[in-house]
Amino acid sequence: MSDPEDLRTIVNQLFVDSGEKEKLLQWLEKRLAETEWNEQLSAYCREMVRTKHMENATFEQIYEEVEDYANCMYNKNIQAIALLNVS
């Protein structure tokens, strides 16, 4: 029996090779654009940088500050449909 990480690598490669990963990414981009997720996240980042005086922060520092917020703010329906498409 193969190690779970090996199996994950194989399944991921098949997902990429079949073109399904690209289709899913395009679908996800479209749905996030429809809900204005990018715009909302950008506004949140700008406000967070201003209020926390992070003008000289690195990308990694800003990412750490907004990661949880970004994950929580996208529509749960989009997440559920994306997971169904993967399985």
C-alpha positions in Angstrom: 0.0 0.0 0.0 1.3 3.4 -0.9 1.8 6.2 1.6 -1.0 8.7 1.8 1.3 11.5 0.6 2.3 9.5 -2.5 -1.4 8.9 -3.2 -2.2 12.6 -2.8 0.6 13.5 -5.2 -0.7 11.0 -7.8 -4.3 12.2 -7.5 -3.2 15.8 -7.7 -1.2 15.1 -10.9 -4.2 13.4 -12.4 -6.3 16.4 -11.5 -3.8 18.7 -13.2 -3.3 16.5 -16.3 -7.0 16.1 -16.9 -7.5 19.9 -17.0 -10.0 19.8 -14.2 -7.8 21.8 -11.8 -7.7 24.7 -14.3 -11.4 24.6 -14.9 -12.1 24.6 -11.2 -9.7 27.6 -10.6 -11.4 29.5 -13.4 -14.9 28.7 -11.9 -13.7 29.8 -8.5 -12.2 33.1 -9.8 -15.5 33.9 -11.6 -17.5 33.2 -8.4 -15.2 35.3 -6.2 -15.4 38.1 -8.7 -19.2 37.9 -8.7 -19.3 38.3 -4.9 -16.6 41.1 -5.0 -14.4 39.1 -2.7 -11.2 40.6 -4.1 -12.4 44.2 -3.7 -13.6 43.6 -0.2 -10.3 41.9 0.8 -8.3 44.7 -0.8 -10.3 47.3 1.1 -9.8 45.3 4.3 -6.0 45.1 3.8 -5.7 48.8 3.1 -7.7 49.6 6.3 -5.7 47.2 8.3 -2.4 48.6 7.1 -3.6 52.1 8.0 -5.1 51.3 11.4 -2.2 49.1 12.5 0.5 51.4 11.0 1.9 48.6 8.9 3.0 50.8 5.9 6.4 49.0 5.9 5.1 45.5 6.5 6.2 42.6 4.3 3.7 40.6 2.3 4.1 37.7 4.7 3.2 40.0 7.7 0.1 41.3 6.0 -0.9 37.8 4.9 -0.7 36.6 8.5 -2.9 39.5 9.6 -5.7 38.9 6.9 -5.6 35.1 6.4 -8.4 34.2 8.8 -10.6 37.1 7.7 -10.1 36.2 4.0 -11.1 32.6 4.6 -14.2 33.5 6.6 -15.5 36.1 4.2 -16.0 34.1 1.1 -19.4 32.6 0.5 -19.8 29.1 2.1 -21.9 28.1 -0.9 -18.9 28.6 -3.2 -16.8 26.5 -0.9 -19.4 23.7 -0.8 -19.8 23.6 -4.6 -16.0 23.7 -5.1 -15.6 20.7 -2.8 -18.3 18.8 -4.6 -16.6 19.5 -7.9 -13.3 18.1 -6.5 -14.8 14.9 -5.2 
